[in-house]
């Protein structure tokens, strides 16, 4: 079996799984307990938070542990919207955000009368900074944009986005960095809120992080106890929170190598499939190389997926958070592609575990599958 | 070290930790993925949901996996309040609920103009059904009450509560069962929503469950993907969700034994401490026997806690979710006790792992500590 779905989730690294399991058994104490065992769990958790903060170049108290990226996205958007709704009720986002952003924005429209401007994207999936500039109004309190798109790998022009939002001091900037953390440099300067997830980095599931710049107020998403500076209630999942620092450390140590290696994989892969008739490359050249969206025009992505699976090759039709939605991916729909291309799109994602042989195998399999289906028609 | 803080959290059982860790390594695939490995993770998760449903005597689709009890409580209350707010904006709860209920109710007051009636409790911590009956109005859409109080073990008269709410078909009933599940029979008949947590049952942290009766609509707390019937977005923490069925199965198999054993422990313990001057028993005779609140009048609970800790005995001053709040516990304050008793209260909680010798050791230590402090004054 060869796995090409690292953008959906990643295998838990051996050392992370082992370290985590030790923590699960040994450090079961409630981190809020006042005796030494509880204090020790708390200390390890705060040490992890401190290490994460150092790696992200922020302050410890700017990091909030969550149960994952979707929770972090919900918390950021609802948290800001509720606290600052009297300042204005306009939010700017884009048409290709993750479902946890899109559905949260709809919620804010329905329940809190927010007005949302969805910026369009270019053929590669990126927003145009000039359009962001034009969209910002007096009552815009938040811009929420993803750093890297999870379906096509588009890298948004983060520096330009930061510069624009910085000129509007009453407007906050949230960046969904779930797909970019430890894949690209993630400079949090000029960003007010950022969302992260562990399971995209060979970490455990049920573990995420929200960066919230000092001085930014948030209404909690999960109300209750005083955990996480009073911003996220519930008994700490201390083992997950403690192991997150090591997860990020490992991923950051491999960041450059990951980028170089997956760029090589993408280059080889695109070259190898270039000879297959009717294959269209959707991801642009400047996209994150580990996420490659392609289409085999006229062929249903589900059919390709299952044919590849029969050869032991695992890919994805779209975001795992949307696989149960029928039809063309909401993201792909926004790219202005011909319908025959959009409706045939699927996603391949690489990691350091992927070899050049693996992508050659995939390219060859795609060619054979195409031939097989064509003949059977 | 002897642990007397099972109401705060419990050690993860050996077989649960081992099973969980195997799942973490092996079943890392995204449960939403369309290839067989993802489908297999999904199948195991749905099998767990089915087993949980069978044990709780409900339908599979009535159970929603969450990241814990606090999330389940938030989801239940906000979910109902937002969906049914046009029916009425009055909620009834009690003055001794968990912080995740209290803070959520305050949120609904602030942001959605809800009016909350907090029922008072008797000296043992129980509400009076007659007062519930009187409090229900035309615009009451929800009654949220805990089954067992986490600080004093009070068992609310659930059958009477159910019967009253049943006479008001426009009003839903939510029960926080975090402390009662697998300690007492938990019959979900007549209940619309119920919250559960794994880590109180020798399960893993970051794992909870919300029961939602068929036909009850909920606005999600975490918006996004279609996971959990569209009610709880985010990549599944499949390993935690899968192991939850075994966690509950083990706990239910020991439920009767747990009740009998902890009743014996409580009886012996209370007898042994009855000779200590100035010790007052706060928990009533009909409380859950595994949670015992007592006071050593005139002695600060933090001092007792640390003195006991020095003898290797771990207890709690109040709910772990409130340890960082100064002063008398919010729950204890509601019991109508003299201030000298309320300000000296602390909590001891037992499990099947606790032996008669353990409680004898604790009683003896309490007596010695009292003597020691008294002399040093």
HADDOCK unambig.tbl for C-alpha pairs under 7 A between the chains (distance, minus, plus):
assign (segid A and resid 8 and name CA) (segid B and resid 30 and name CA) 6.48 0.50 0.50
assign (segid A and resid 9 and name CA) (segid B and resid 29 and name CA) 6.50 0.50 0.50
assign (segid A and resid 9 and name CA) (segid B and resid 30 and name CA) 5.99 0.50 0.50
assign (segid A and resid 10 and name CA) (segid B and resid 28 and name CA) 6.88 0.50 0.50
assign (segid A and resid 11 and name CA) (segid B and resid 28 and name CA) 5.49 0.50 0.50
assign (segid A and resid 12 and name CA) (segid B and resid 25 and name CA) 6.05 0.50 0.50
assign (segid A and resid 12 and name CA) (segid B and resid 28 and name CA) 6.69 0.50 0.50
assign (segid A and resid 17 and name CA) (segid B and resid 25 and name CA) 6.53 0.50 0.50
assign (segid A and resid 21 and name CA) (segid B and resid 21 and name CA) 5.97 0.50 0.50
assign (segid A and resid 25 and name CA) (segid B and resid 12 and name CA) 6.06 0.50 0.50
assign (segid A and resid 25 and name CA) (segid B and resid 17 and name CA) 6.53 0.50 0.50
assign (segid A and resid 28 and name CA) (segid B and resid 10 and name CA) 6.89 0.50 0.50
assign (segid A and resid 28 and name CA) (segid B and resid 11 and name CA) 5.49 0.50 0.50
assign (segid A and resid 28 and name CA) (segid B and resid 12 and name CA) 6.70 0.50 0.50
assign (segid A and resid 29 and name CA) (segid B and resid 9 and name CA) 6.51 0.50 0.50
assign (segid A and resid 30 and name CA) (segid B and resid 8 and name CA) 6.47 0.50 0.50
assign (segid A and resid 30 and name CA) (segid B and resid 9 and name CA) 5.99 0.50 0.50
assign (segid A and resid 32 and name CA) (segid B and resid 320 and name CA) 5.43 0.50 0.50
assign (segid A and resid 32 and name CA) (segid B and resid 321 and name CA) 6.78 0.50 0.50
assign (segid A and resid 32 and name CA) (segid B and resid 323 and name CA) 6.50 0.50 0.50
assign (segid A and resid 33 and name CA) (segid B and resid 320 and name CA) 5.75 0.50 0.50
assign (segid A and resid 33 and name CA) (segid B and resid 323 and name CA) 7.00 0.50 0.50
assign (segid A and resid 35 and name CA) (segid B and resid 306 and name CA) 6.95 0.50 0.50
assign (segid A and resid 35 and name CA) (segid B and resid 309 and name CA) 6.59 0.50 0.50
assign (segid A and resid 35 and name CA) (segid B and resid 314 and name CA) 6.80 0.50 0.50
assign (segid A and resid 67 and name CA) (segid B and resid 67 and name CA) 6.44 0.50 0.50
assign (segid A and resid 68 and name CA) (segid B and resid 234 and name CA) 6.97 0.50 0.50
assign (segid A and resid 70 and name CA) (segid B and resid 224 and name CA) 6.97 0.50 0.50
assign (segid A and resid 70 and name CA) (segid B and resid 233 and name CA) 6.61 0.50 0.50
assign (segid A and resid 70 and name CA) (segid B and resid 234 and name CA) 5.01 0.50 0.50
assign (segid A and resid 71 and name CA) (segid B and resid 222 and name CA) 5.97 0.50 0.50
assign (segid A and resid 74 and name CA) (segid B and resid 222 and name CA) 6.10 0.50 0.50
assign (segid A and resid 74 and name CA) (segid B and resid 223 and name CA) 6.72 0.50 0.50
assign (segid A and resid 99 and name CA) (segid B and resid 224 and name CA) 4.55 0.50 0.50
assign (segid A and resid 99 and name CA) (segid B and resid 225 and name CA) 5.58 0.50 0.50
assign (segid A and resid 100 and name CA) (segid B and resid 223 and name CA) 5.50 0.50 0.50
assign (segid A and resid 100 and name CA) (segid B and resid 224 and name CA) 3.52 0.50 0.50
assign (segid A and resid 100 and name CA) (segid B and resid 225 and name CA) 6.37 0.50 0.50
assign (segid A and resid 101 and name CA) (segid B and resid 224 and name CA) 6.75 0.50 0.50
assign (segid A and resid 102 and name CA) (segid B and resid 224 and name CA) 6.97 0.50 0.50
assign (segid A and resid 103 and name CA) (segid B and resid 223 and name CA) 5.44 0.50 0.50
assign (segid A and resid 103 and name CA) (segid B and resid 224 and name CA) 5.06 0.50 0.50
assign (segid A and resid 104 and name CA) (segid B and resid 223 and name CA) 5.48 0.50 0.50
assign (segid A and resid 104 and name CA) (segid B and resid 224 and name CA) 6.84 0.50 0.50
assign (segid A and resid 205 and name CA) (segid B and resid 237 and name CA) 5.11 0.50 0.50
assign (segid A and resid 206 and name CA) (segid B and resid 206 and name CA) 6.89 0.50 0.50
assign (segid A and resid 206 and name CA) (segid B and resid 237 and name CA) 5.10 0.50 0.50
assign (segid A and resid 222 and name CA) (segid B and resid 71 and name CA) 5.96 0.50 0.50
assign (segid A and resid 222 and name CA) (segid B and resid 74 and name CA) 6.10 0.50 0.50
assign (segid A and resid 223 and name CA) (segid B and resid 74 and name CA) 6.71 0.50 0.50
assign (segid A and resid 223 and name CA) (segid B and resid 100 and name CA) 5.50 0.50 0.50
assign (segid A and resid 223 and name CA) (segid B and resid 103 and name CA) 5.45 0.50 0.50
assign (segid A and resid 223 and name CA) (segid B and resid 104 and name CA) 5.48 0.50 0.50
assign (segid A and resid 224 and name CA) (segid B and resid 70 and name CA) 6.98 0.50 0.50
assign (segid A and resid 224 and name CA) (segid B and resid 99 and name CA) 4.55 0.50 0.50
assign (segid A and resid 224 and name CA) (segid B and resid 100 and name CA) 3.52 0.50 0.50
assign (segid A and resid 224 and name CA) (segid B and resid 101 and name CA) 6.76 0.50 0.50
assign (segid A and resid 224 and name CA) (segid B and resid 102 and name CA) 6.98 0.50 0.50
assign (segid A and resid 224 and name CA) (segid B and resid 103 and name CA) 5.07 0.50 0.50
assign (segid A and resid 224 and name CA) (segid B and resid 104 and name CA) 6.84 0.50 0.50
assign (segid A and resid 225 and name CA) (segid B and resid 99 and name CA) 5.59 0.50 0.50
assign (segid A and resid 225 and name CA) (segid B and resid 100 and name CA) 6.38 0.50 0.50
assign (segid A and resid 225 and name CA) (segid B and resid 321 and name CA) 4.74 0.50 0.50
assign (segid A and resid 225 and name CA) (segid B and resid 322 and name CA) 5.96 0.50 0.50
assign (segid A and resid 226 and name CA) (segid B and resid 321 and name CA) 6.73 0.50 0.50
assign (segid A and resid 226 and name CA) (segid B and resid 322 and name CA) 6.87 0.50 0.50
assign (segid A and resid 233 and name CA) (segid B and resid 70 and name CA) 6.59 0.50 0.50
assign (segid A and resid 234 and name CA) (segid B and resid 68 and name CA) 6.96 0.50 0.50
assign (segid A and resid 234 and name CA) (segid B and resid 70 and name CA) 4.99 0.50 0.50
assign (segid A and resid 237 and name CA) (segid B and resid 205 and name CA) 5.12 0.50 0.50
assign (segid A and resid 237 and name CA) (segid B and resid 206 and name CA) 5.10 0.50 0.50
assign (segid A and resid 306 and name CA) (segid B and resid 35 and name CA) 6.94 0.50 0.50
assign (segid A and resid 309 and name CA) (segid B and resid 35 and name CA) 6.59 0.50 0.50
assign (segid A and resid 314 and name CA) (segid B and resid 35 and name CA) 6.79 0.50 0.50
assign (segid A and resid 320 and name CA) (segid B and resid 32 and name CA) 5.42 0.50 0.50
assign (segid A and resid 320 and name CA) (segid B and resid 33 and name CA) 5.75 0.50 0.50
assign (segid A and resid 321 and name CA) (segid B and resid 32 and name CA) 6.78 0.50 0.50
assign (segid A and resid 321 and name CA) (segid B and resid 225 and name CA) 4.71 0.50 0.50
assign (segid A and resid 321 and name CA) (segid B and resid 226 and name CA) 6.70 0.50 0.50
assign (segid A and resid 322 and name CA) (segid B and resid 225 and name CA) 5.96 0.50 0.50
assign (segid A and resid 322 and name CA) (segid B and resid 226 and name CA) 6.86 0.50 0.50
assign (segid A and resid 323 and name CA) (segid B and resid 32 and name CA) 6.51 0.50 0.50
